[in-house]
Amino acid sequence: MVRFQKSDGTWVTATDYPYVKGSTIVCGVPTGLTGQLALEVTVEISGSGRTGAYPFPFT
């Protein structure tokens, strides 16, 4: 799962995932997102959920 945190603190989940292979994930960014966005990715590795966040907000 890929999700974006808006500047007001709410989270929005990516709309679709047309390509996922290995460490490459392509997702659709929901329309209407503006300003600084934080990015968080959650994946399943060997049966465990792992979450990582991009260290800088996107503008």
PDB file of N, CA, C and O in Angstrom:
ATOM      1  N   MET A   1       0.839  -1.169   0.000  1.00  0.00           N
ATOM      2  CA  MET A   1       0.000   0.000   0.000  1.00  0.00           C
ATOM      3  C   MET A   1       0.890   1.241   0.000  1.00  0.00           C
ATOM      4  O   MET A   1       1.876   1.313   0.734  1.00  0.00           O
ATOM      5  N   VAL A   2       0.538   2.186  -0.810  1.00  0.00           N
ATOM      6  CA  VAL A   2       1.217   3.474  -0.856  1.00  0.00           C
ATOM      7  C   VAL A   2       0.192   4.527  -0.444  1.00  0.00           C
ATOM      8  O   VAL A   2      -0.935   4.542  -0.939  1.00  0.00           O
ATOM      9  N   ARG A   3       0.600   5.405   0.471  1.00  0.00           N
ATOM     10  CA  ARG A   3      -0.313   6.475   0.851  1.00  0.00           C
ATOM     11  C   ARG A   3       0.440   7.778   1.054  1.00  0.00           C
ATOM     12  O   ARG A   3       1.647   7.795   1.297  1.00  0.00           O
ATOM     13  N   PHE A   4      -0.301   8.856   0.950  1.00  0.00           N
ATOM     14  CA  PHE A   4       0.257  10.196   1.013  1.00  0.00           C
ATOM     15  C   PHE A   4      -0.384  10.948   2.172  1.00  0.00           C
ATOM     16  O   PHE A   4      -1.597  10.874   2.367  1.00  0.00           O
ATOM     17  N   GLN A   5       0.425  11.670   2.939  1.00  0.00           N
ATOM     18  CA  GLN A   5      -0.117  12.495   4.016  1.00  0.00           C
ATOM     19  C   GLN A   5      -0.131  13.949   3.562  1.00  0.00           C
ATOM     20  O   GLN A   5       0.897  14.514   3.190  1.00  0.00           O
ATOM     21  N   LYS A   6      -1.325  14.540   3.603  1.00  0.00           N
ATOM     22  CA  LYS A   6      -1.474  15.933   3.207  1.00  0.00           C
ATOM     23  C   LYS A   6      -0.987  16.845   4.329  1.00  0.00           C
ATOM     24  O   LYS A   6      -0.774  16.390   5.452  1.00  0.00           O
ATOM     25  N   SER A   7      -0.814  18.113   4.030  1.00  0.00           N
ATOM     26  CA  SER A   7      -0.298  19.059   5.022  1.00  0.00           C
ATOM     27  C   SER A   7      -1.233  19.223   6.218  1.00  0.00           C
ATOM     28  O   SER A   7      -0.791  19.657   7.281  1.00  0.00           O
ATOM     29  N   ASP A   8      -2.525  18.884   6.068  1.00  0.00           N
ATOM     30  CA  ASP A   8      -3.447  18.969   7.201  1.00  0.00           C
ATOM     31  C   ASP A   8      -3.435  17.709   8.073  1.00  0.00           C
ATOM     32  O   ASP A   8      -4.193  17.612   9.038  1.00  0.00           O
ATOM     33  N   GLY A   9      -2.568  16.738   7.726  1.00  0.00           N
ATOM     34  CA  GLY A   9      -2.410  15.526   8.526  1.00  0.00           C
ATOM     35  C   GLY A   9      -3.235  14.338   8.084  1.00  0.00           C
ATOM     36  O   GLY A   9      -3.034  13.236   8.595  1.00  0.00           O
ATOM     37  N   THR A  10      -4.158  14.520   7.152  1.00  0.00           N
ATOM     38  CA  THR A  10      -4.967  13.392   6.690  1.00  0.00           C
ATOM     39  C   THR A  10      -4.193  12.550   5.681  1.00  0.00           C
ATOM     40  O   THR A  10      -3.318  13.049   4.973  1.00  0.00           O
ATOM     41  N   TRP A  11      -4.534  11.261   5.631  1.00  0.00           N
ATOM     42  CA  TRP A  11      -3.871  10.319   4.723  1.00  0.00           C
ATOM     43  C   TRP A  11      -4.784   9.994   3.558  1.00  0.00           C
ATOM     44  O   TRP A  11      -6.001   9.901   3.720  1.00  0.00           O
ATOM     45  N   VAL A  12      -4.188   9.819   2.367  1.00  0.00           N
ATOM     46  CA  VAL A  12      -4.906   9.446   1.150  1.00  0.00           C
ATOM     47  C   VAL A  12      -4.151   8.278   0.521  1.00  0.00           C
ATOM     48  O   VAL A  12      -2.937   8.351   0.329  1.00  0.00           O
ATOM     49  N   THR A  13      -4.864   7.206   0.202  1.00  0.00           N
ATOM     50  CA  THR A  13      -4.250   6.016  -0.380  1.00  0.00           C
ATOM     51  C   THR A  13      -4.136   6.149  -1.895  1.00  0.00           C
ATOM     52  O   THR A  13      -5.008   6.728  -2.543  1.00  0.00           O
ATOM     53  N   ALA A  14      -3.051   5.608  -2.456  1.00  0.00           N
ATOM     54  CA  ALA A  14      -2.853   5.614  -3.913  1.00  0.00           C
ATOM     55  C   ALA A  14      -4.048   4.965  -4.593  1.00  0.00           C
ATOM     56  O   ALA A  14      -4.681   4.070  -4.033  1.00  0.00           O
ATOM     57  N   THR A  15      -4.354   5.423  -5.806  1.00  0.00           N
ATOM     58  CA  THR A  15      -5.568   4.983  -6.489  1.00  0.00           C
ATOM     59  C   THR A  15      -5.433   3.649  -7.211  1.00  0.00           C
ATOM     60  O   THR A  15      -6.400   2.888  -7.255  1.00  0.00           O
ATOM     61  N   ASP A  16      -4.289   3.343  -7.769  1.00  0.00           N
ATOM     62  CA  ASP A  16      -4.107   2.067  -8.471  1.00  0.00           C
ATOM     63  C   ASP A  16      -2.619   1.737  -8.539  1.00  0.00           C
ATOM     64  O   ASP A  16      -1.767   2.599  -8.325  1.00  0.00           O
ATOM     65  N   TYR A  17      -2.324   0.478  -8.839  1.00  0.00           N
ATOM     66  CA  TYR A  17      -0.952  -0.013  -8.897  1.00  0.00           C
ATOM     67  C   TYR A  17      -0.756  -0.776 -10.202  1.00  0.00           C
ATOM     68  O   TYR A  17      -0.823  -2.006 -10.213  1.00  0.00           O
ATOM     69  N   PRO A  18      -0.515  -0.061 -11.304  1.00  0.00           N
ATOM     70  CA  PRO A  18      -0.414  -0.741 -12.595  1.00  0.00           C
ATOM     71  C   PRO A  18       0.831  -1.610 -12.753  1.00  0.00           C
ATOM     72  O   PRO A  18       0.865  -2.484 -13.618  1.00  0.00           O
ATOM     73  N   TYR A  19       1.868  -1.379 -11.920  1.00  0.00           N
ATOM     74  CA  TYR A  19       3.096  -2.163 -12.073  1.00  0.00           C
ATOM     75  C   TYR A  19       3.757  -2.341 -10.702  1.00  0.00           C
ATOM     76  O   TYR A  19       4.077  -1.363 -10.027  1.00  0.00           O
ATOM     77  N   VAL A  20       3.958  -3.592 -10.302  1.00  0.00           N
ATOM     78  CA  VAL A  20       4.688  -3.922  -9.079  1.00  0.00           C
ATOM     79  C   VAL A  20       5.579  -5.117  -9.406  1.00  0.00           C
ATOM     80  O   VAL A  20       5.086  -6.195  -9.737  1.00  0.00           O
ATOM     81  N   LYS A  21       6.910  -4.917  -9.310  1.00  0.00           N
ATOM     82  CA  LYS A  21       7.840  -6.001  -9.572  1.00  0.00           C
ATOM     83  C   LYS A  21       9.122  -5.742  -8.796  1.00  0.00           C
ATOM     84  O   LYS A  21       9.769  -4.711  -8.983  1.00  0.00           O
ATOM     85  N   GLY A  22       9.489  -6.671  -7.929  1.00  0.00           N
ATOM     86  CA  GLY A  22      10.694  -6.507  -7.125  1.00  0.00           C
ATOM     87  C   GLY A  22      10.585  -5.279  -6.244  1.00  0.00           C
ATOM     88  O   GLY A  22       9.633  -5.136  -5.476  1.00  0.00           O
ATOM     89  N   SER A  23      11.559  -4.395  -6.356  1.00  0.00           N
ATOM     90  CA  SER A  23      11.542  -3.181  -5.536  1.00  0.00           C
ATOM     91  C   SER A  23      10.935  -1.978  -6.260  1.00  0.00           C
ATOM     92  O   SER A  23      11.044  -0.844  -5.792  1.00  0.00           O
ATOM     93  N   THR A  24      10.297  -2.232  -7.399  1.00  0.00           N
ATOM     94  CA  THR A  24       9.689  -1.143  -8.172  1.00  0.00           C
ATOM     95  C   THR A  24       8.173  -1.178  -8.023  1.00  0.00           C
ATOM     96  O   THR A  24       7.529  -2.191  -8.295  1.00  0.00           O
ATOM     97  N   ILE A  25       7.615  -0.046  -7.584  1.00  0.00           N
ATOM     98  CA  ILE A  25       6.169   0.093  -7.446  1.00  0.00           C
ATOM     99  C   ILE A  25       5.758   1.361  -8.181  1.00  0.00           C
ATOM    100  O   ILE A  25       6.289   2.442  -7.924  1.00  0.00           O
ATOM    101  N   VAL A  26       4.813   1.219  -9.093  1.00  0.00           N
ATOM    102  CA  VAL A  26       4.236   2.372  -9.775  1.00  0.00           C
ATOM    103  C   VAL A  26       2.802   2.493  -9.279  1.00  0.00           C
ATOM    104  O   VAL A  26       2.037   1.530  -9.314  1.00  0.00           O
ATOM    105  N   CYS A  27       2.446   3.697  -8.813  1.00  0.00           N
ATOM    106  CA  CYS A  27       1.082   3.887  -8.325  1.00  0.00           C
ATOM    107  C   CYS A  27       0.507   5.179  -8.868  1.00  0.00           C
ATOM    108  O   CYS A  27       1.233   6.078  -9.289  1.00  0.00           O
ATOM    109  N   GLY A  28      -0.818   5.250  -8.847  1.00  0.00           N
ATOM    110  CA  GLY A  28      -1.503   6.464  -9.271  1.00  0.00           C
ATOM    111  C   GLY A  28      -1.696   7.393  -8.087  1.00  0.00           C
ATOM    112  O   GLY A  28      -2.205   6.981  -7.045  1.00  0.00           O
ATOM    113  N   VAL A  29      -1.294   8.641  -8.243  1.00  0.00           N
ATOM    114  CA  VAL A  29      -1.491   9.641  -7.197  1.00  0.00           C
ATOM    115  C   VAL A  29      -2.922  10.163  -7.316  1.00  0.00           C
ATOM    116  O   VAL A  29      -3.342  10.573  -8.398  1.00  0.00           O
ATOM    117  N   PRO A  30      -3.674  10.152  -6.210  1.00  0.00           N
ATOM    118  CA  PRO A  30      -5.049  10.653  -6.277  1.00  0.00           C
ATOM    119  C   PRO A  30      -5.096  12.100  -6.767  1.00  0.00           C
ATOM    120  O   PRO A  30      -4.229  12.905  -6.430  1.00  0.00           O
ATOM    121  N   THR A  31      -6.099  12.418  -7.553  1.00  0.00           N
ATOM    122  CA  THR A  31      -6.238  13.781  -8.076  1.00  0.00           C
ATOM    123  C   THR A  31      -6.555  14.760  -6.960  1.00  0.00           C
ATOM    124  O   THR A  31      -7.145  14.398  -5.942  1.00  0.00           O
ATOM    125  N   GLY A  32      -6.160  15.986  -7.165  1.00  0.00           N
ATOM    126  CA  GLY A  32      -6.484  17.033  -6.217  1.00  0.00           C
ATOM    127  C   GLY A  32      -5.491  17.229  -5.096  1.00  0.00           C
ATOM    128  O   GLY A  32      -5.679  18.119  -4.266  1.00  0.00           O
ATOM    129  N   LEU A  33      -4.430  16.423  -5.040  1.00  0.00           N
ATOM    130  CA  LEU A  33      -3.445  16.616  -3.980  1.00  0.00           C
ATOM    131  C   LEU A  33      -2.533  17.774  -4.342  1.00  0.00           C
ATOM    132  O   LEU A  33      -1.985  17.821  -5.443  1.00  0.00           O
ATOM    133  N   THR A  34      -2.371  18.702  -3.422  1.00  0.00           N
ATOM    134  CA  THR A  34      -1.509  19.852  -3.643  1.00  0.00           C
ATOM    135  C   THR A  34      -0.679  20.111  -2.395  1.00  0.00           C
ATOM    136  O   THR A  34      -0.943  19.539  -1.338  1.00  0.00           O
ATOM    137  N   GLY A  35       0.311  20.964  -2.517  1.00  0.00           N
ATOM    138  CA  GLY A  35       1.153  21.309  -1.370  1.00  0.00           C
ATOM    139  C   GLY A  35       2.144  20.203  -1.047  1.00  0.00           C
ATOM    140  O   GLY A  35       2.406  19.324  -1.868  1.00  0.00           O
ATOM    141  N   GLN A  36       2.689  20.262   0.162  1.00  0.00           N
ATOM    142  CA  GLN A  36       3.671  19.254   0.567  1.00  0.00           C
ATOM    143  C   GLN A  36       2.975  17.947   0.944  1.00  0.00           C
ATOM    144  O   GLN A  36       1.958  17.946   1.638  1.00  0.00           O
ATOM    145  N   LEU A  37       3.544  16.837   0.473  1.00  0.00           N
ATOM    146  CA  LEU A  37       2.998  15.512   0.740  1.00  0.00           C
ATOM    147  C   LEU A  37       4.080  14.620   1.318  1.00  0.00           C
ATOM    148  O   LEU A  37       5.209  14.606   0.828  1.00  0.00           O
ATOM    149  N   ALA A  38       3.737  13.876   2.358  1.00  0.00           N
ATOM    150  CA  ALA A  38       4.625  12.835   2.873  1.00  0.00           C
ATOM    151  C   ALA A  38       4.239  11.535   2.174  1.00  0.00           C
ATOM    152  O   ALA A  38       3.076  11.345   1.818  1.00  0.00           O
ATOM    153  N   LEU A  39       5.199  10.644   1.975  1.00  0.00           N
ATOM    154  CA  LEU A  39       4.971   9.375   1.286  1.00  0.00           C
ATOM    155  C   LEU A  39       5.292   8.235   2.230  1.00  0.00           C
ATOM    156  O   LEU A  39       6.343   8.228   2.870  1.00  0.00           O
ATOM    157  N   GLU A  40       4.381   7.265   2.319  1.00  0.00           N
ATOM    158  CA  GLU A  40       4.581   6.084   3.158  1.00  0.00           C
ATOM    159  C   GLU A  40       4.244   4.844   2.331  1.00  0.00           C
ATOM    160  O   GLU A  40       3.248   4.827   1.609  1.00  0.00           O
ATOM    161  N   VAL A  41       5.081   3.803   2.439  1.00  0.00           N
ATOM    162  CA  VAL A  41       4.876   2.563   1.708  1.00  0.00           C
ATOM    163  C   VAL A  41       4.840   1.409   2.713  1.00  0.00           C
ATOM    164  O   VAL A  41       5.728   1.280   3.556  1.00  0.00           O
ATOM    165  N   THR A  42       3.802   0.571   2.612  1.00  0.00           N
ATOM    166  CA  THR A  42       3.686  -0.611   3.456  1.00  0.00           C
ATOM    167  C   THR A  42       3.694  -1.838   2.554  1.00  0.00           C
ATOM    168  O   THR A  42       2.926  -1.918   1.595  1.00  0.00           O
ATOM    169  N   VAL A  43       4.564  -2.792   2.864  1.00  0.00           N
ATOM    170  CA  VAL A  43       4.684  -4.018   2.067  1.00  0.00           C
ATOM    171  C   VAL A  43       4.685  -5.229   2.993  1.00  0.00           C
ATOM    172  O   VAL A  43       4.879  -5.100   4.202  1.00  0.00           O
ATOM    173  N   GLU A  44       4.468  -6.394   2.418  1.00  0.00           N
ATOM    174  CA  GLU A  44       4.576  -7.636   3.165  1.00  0.00           C
ATOM    175  C   GLU A  44       5.848  -8.345   2.738  1.00  0.00           C
ATOM    176  O   GLU A  44       6.045  -8.628   1.557  1.00  0.00           O
ATOM    177  N   ILE A  45       6.706  -8.628   3.703  1.00  0.00           N
ATOM    178  CA  ILE A  45       7.960  -9.328   3.455  1.00  0.00           C
ATOM    179  C   ILE A  45       8.004 -10.547   4.360  1.00  0.00           C
ATOM    180  O   ILE A  45       8.003 -10.416   5.584  1.00  0.00           O
ATOM    181  N   SER A  46       8.042 -11.726   3.768  1.00  0.00           N
ATOM    182  CA  SER A  46       8.090 -12.985   4.518  1.00  0.00           C
ATOM    183  C   SER A  46       6.997 -13.062   5.578  1.00  0.00           C
ATOM    184  O   SER A  46       7.241 -13.511   6.698  1.00  0.00           O
ATOM    185  N   GLY A  47       5.789 -12.621   5.219  1.00  0.00           N
ATOM    186  CA  GLY A  47       4.654 -12.726   6.117  1.00  0.00           C
ATOM    187  C   GLY A  47       4.525 -11.607   7.140  1.00  0.00           C
ATOM    188  O   GLY A  47       3.577 -11.608   7.925  1.00  0.00           O
ATOM    189  N   SER A  48       5.443 -10.661   7.151  1.00  0.00           N
ATOM    190  CA  SER A  48       5.378  -9.551   8.100  1.00  0.00           C
ATOM    191  C   SER A  48       5.152  -8.243   7.353  1.00  0.00           C
ATOM    192  O   SER A  48       5.713  -8.026   6.279  1.00  0.00           O
ATOM    193  N   GLY A  49       4.329  -7.379   7.927  1.00  0.00           N
ATOM    194  CA  GLY A  49       4.110  -6.061   7.341  1.00  0.00           C
ATOM    195  C   GLY A  49       5.254  -5.130   7.711  1.00  0.00           C
ATOM    196  O   GLY A  49       5.659  -5.072   8.872  1.00  0.00           O
ATOM    197  N   ARG A  50       5.768  -4.415   6.749  1.00  0.00           N
ATOM    198  CA  ARG A  50       6.852  -3.449   6.963  1.00  0.00           C
ATOM    199  C   ARG A  50       6.430  -2.109   6.361  1.00  0.00           C
ATOM    200  O   ARG A  50       5.902  -2.051   5.250  1.00  0.00           O
ATOM    201  N   THR A  51       6.671  -1.040   7.111  1.00  0.00           N
ATOM    202  CA  THR A  51       6.316   0.296   6.644  1.00  0.00           C
ATOM    203  C   THR A  51       7.547   1.175   6.610  1.00  0.00           C
ATOM    204  O   THR A  51       8.351   1.177   7.542  1.00  0.00           O
ATOM    205  N   GLY A  52       7.688   1.918   5.533  1.00  0.00           N
ATOM    206  CA  GLY A  52       8.786   2.873   5.395  1.00  0.00           C
ATOM    207  C   GLY A  52       8.248   4.205   4.921  1.00  0.00           C
ATOM    208  O   GLY A  52       7.244   4.272   4.211  1.00  0.00           O
ATOM    209  N   ALA A  53       8.925   5.258   5.320  1.00  0.00           N
ATOM    210  CA  ALA A  53       8.493   6.609   4.931  1.00  0.00           C
ATOM    211  C   ALA A  53       9.634   7.316   4.229  1.00  0.00           C
ATOM    212  O   ALA A  53      10.792   7.194   4.630  1.00  0.00           O
ATOM    213  N   TYR A  54       9.307   8.053   3.182  1.00  0.00           N
ATOM    214  CA  TYR A  54      10.296   8.877   2.496  1.00  0.00           C
ATOM    215  C   TYR A  54      10.695   9.994   3.456  1.00  0.00           C
ATOM    216  O   TYR A  54       9.822  10.603   4.074  1.00  0.00           O
ATOM    217  N   PRO A  55      11.987  10.280   3.597  1.00  0.00           N
ATOM    218  CA  PRO A  55      12.432  11.191   4.652  1.00  0.00           C
ATOM    219  C   PRO A  55      12.141  12.674   4.426  1.00  0.00           C
ATOM    220  O   PRO A  55      12.291  13.469   5.354  1.00  0.00           O
ATOM    221  N   PHE A  56      11.730  13.069   3.220  1.00  0.00           N
ATOM    222  CA  PHE A  56      11.461  14.473   2.930  1.00  0.00           C
ATOM    223  C   PHE A  56      10.088  14.597   2.275  1.00  0.00           C
ATOM    224  O   PHE A  56       9.713  13.735   1.480  1.00  0.00           O
ATOM    225  N   PRO A  57       9.333  15.643   2.587  1.00  0.00           N
ATOM    226  CA  PRO A  57       8.043  15.813   1.906  1.00  0.00           C
ATOM    227  C   PRO A  57       8.226  16.202   0.445  1.00  0.00           C
ATOM    228  O   PRO A  57       9.188  16.880   0.086  1.00  0.00           O
ATOM    229  N   PHE A  58       7.287  15.763  -0.394  1.00  0.00           N
ATOM    230  CA  PHE A  58       7.263  16.152  -1.801  1.00  0.00           C
ATOM    231  C   PHE A  58       6.506  17.468  -1.911  1.00  0.00           C
ATOM    232  O   PHE A  58       5.580  17.719  -1.141  1.00  0.00           O
ATOM    233  N   THR A  59       6.893  18.301  -2.857  1.00  0.00           N
ATOM    234  CA  THR A  59       6.161  19.547  -3.060  1.00  0.00           C
ATOM    235  C   THR A  59       5.584  19.607  -4.453  1.00  0.00           C
ATOM    236  O   THR A  59       4.931  20.588  -4.808  1.00  0.00           O
TER     237      THR A  59
END
